[in-house]
């Protein structure tokens, strides 16, 4: 190829759309890759980005970061012969679309479809090489049919059930909220104060797999903090359940059971505390032997407490309570202990009652101080004095405890547990914070729960031949406090037509977490209308090899996904225990003001505007170059322009260099190109995108100093490397300038590219009084044989003319870095 004196203007808008249409027409990435053959655990790569919710506002630059990262990996793995599965879909049900429908009167199905169309166009425009033949959406009947199938299978196995339970209720959104949707006592959607409400709700028995959910974490490559957060949510505790005798002959049961991990502190119990929901409270309020004024006081307190969410009760530093009028007997020392009702005690944890030891628990301490209750220290530190102005919560040595006096905490726990068990007043027990998954939602835009009720109110599963159990369309979805599906005439008529007069459907829909807890399995067989996915397809691709999600999803979404995977395994569909091998999290892209992007702050960056101005390749490379993938980093438009200039330089060099088979690549460029390939081979697995981009920039800068020092063959190696990050310009140059006969994205990547013909050298700058006056260029093999004196002598000879007539006062040598002569 001959050097050109003039070349086309660098204008991404002139070729990016062209190649998008070409790739789509040729089905370059859209070939039903899930049907690939000869797939095994060694050659397959299932890459997944967390299920995207298609909001009306479209993609933001944070989405671009994670999607581009996975796209780079997908392109790389394809080019080295891996069987890549890179599917796409939409988490389409949910509150935002429904709330928008309430506000505007536009049906959620319409706004959701429009949002999906926008997302799809934006994702394609930035060159994400998804296999669009896998596309699914949770709001499509052919998807939620299988969500309902899973529900019915769980129901059949006794793992889906209905019971009355206290729930978080948002009076504004008119629906139940999961605990994670309550932030500081407020609804995360509308900031309304959340209250507690008893309702009959459907649950999934996730606790059935509790021990597996703990042990399975050892099988997977996750960040330690992610595993710890799951373990904390599960909250396994091993301790003793102790029975305290209630000292009132009119109250049943006769004992109050508490669970504790620190039975060694039993001598320090100064009061008992039960949650407002505890059955004992109901017994007190119904008892004729408890004074009326006491019951009125209790009733008023309980009513007030139940308006608070669990989250409020957990985090509030202001401890409140009311005396129940009852006492228990401490089984160890026979002391009379008062029973209080306190809302910092939660009924869902342990037994809903605690033995309060204010000297050794901060919450108990704050409560005792407020209500002037005794504080008895029964443990002291090992190697320091006991501070009686605050609770001591650590392990130490037992004091004021006759049976275990002077024993270290570990020994004391073991002894007292054995003693209580032997006496029949204690029982060794394991408890968990994890509770069954509440899946009922009183909203419209979700998967209908496939249950119908006979005239007597008994539940029955919807027959499989009636799946999908369609979401009715004649619904007034404005919130009333009841499920919107109740307003559907068609829904009621359909149920009676299929099941009989007087039958009615379940009006609740499912938590959208249910939809997104198994989608990765449906991807493997998205058009199967006989099963949610075939065993062959599931076991071909599962588990996911790399899953990129935001850190906000590492607890519940992953916990629920693991639950569904284990259930599918137990049904005989899967041969694995865990859905994901490796999970990584992207950092957040902040606004130019270094703050989290939000419309209210006016600091959001629309990727469409960046693409229009600079092209998709610039956006992709900039986001990969901003900093470490997992770190938060601010947007900087000047740096975007820097990346644009880098690509402009690539464009110019390929159009003006003499790239032909006769050219021999210079030694310096060979080493730089070898660094690029090496960084890709070793850096992509580590998601070190920024260091790879830096090495490519260094290569281009060197090439620009001597544009005719790169061979045609080596120019293809670099362009292929660049194509993972910048697919559009790479395709345009390869097809146009280099006259490639097929797509650059179809040619293999030379992972074994390295420099064999030259030995790498080390350049050591030489300074005189801090100014560079020369340099030493020494082969690495020779450098190893030289000592410091010999190197300094060589350096002196190189800058001899700058040292003549001067006396060297000091010589500074930093090994392999610099020599400086002070004269």
Secondary structure by P-SEA (a helix, b strand, c coil): cccccccccccccccaaaaaaaaaaaccccccccccccccccccccccccccccccccccaaaaaaaaaaaaaaaaaaaaccbbbbbbbbcccccaaaaaaaaccccaaaaaaaaaaaaaaaaaaaccccccccccccccccaaaaaaaaaaaaaaacccbbbbbbbbccccccccccccccccccccccccbbbbbbbbccccccccaaaaaaaacccccccaaaaaaaaaaabbbbbbbbbbbcccccccccbbbbbbccccccccccccccccccaaaaaaaacccccaaaaaaaaaaaaaaaaccaaaaacccbbbbbbccbbbbccccbbbbbbbbccccccccccccccccccccaaaaaaaaaabbbbbbccccccccccccccccbbbbbccccccccccaaaaaaaaaaaaaaacccccccccccccccccccccccccccccccccccccccccccccccccccccccccccccccccaaaaaaaaaaccccccccccccccccccccaaaaaaccccccccccaaaaaacccccbbbbccccccaaaaaaaaaaaaaaaaccccccccccbbbbbbbbcccccccccccccccccaaaaaacccaaaaaaaaaacccccbbbbbbaaaaaaaaaaaaaaaaaaacccccccccccaaaaaaaaaaaaaaaccccccaaaaaaaaaaaaaaaaaaccccccaaaaaaaaaaaccccaaaaaaaaaccccccccccccccccccccccbbbbbbbbbbccccccccccccaaaaaaccaaaaaaaaaaaaccccccccccccccccccbbbbcc
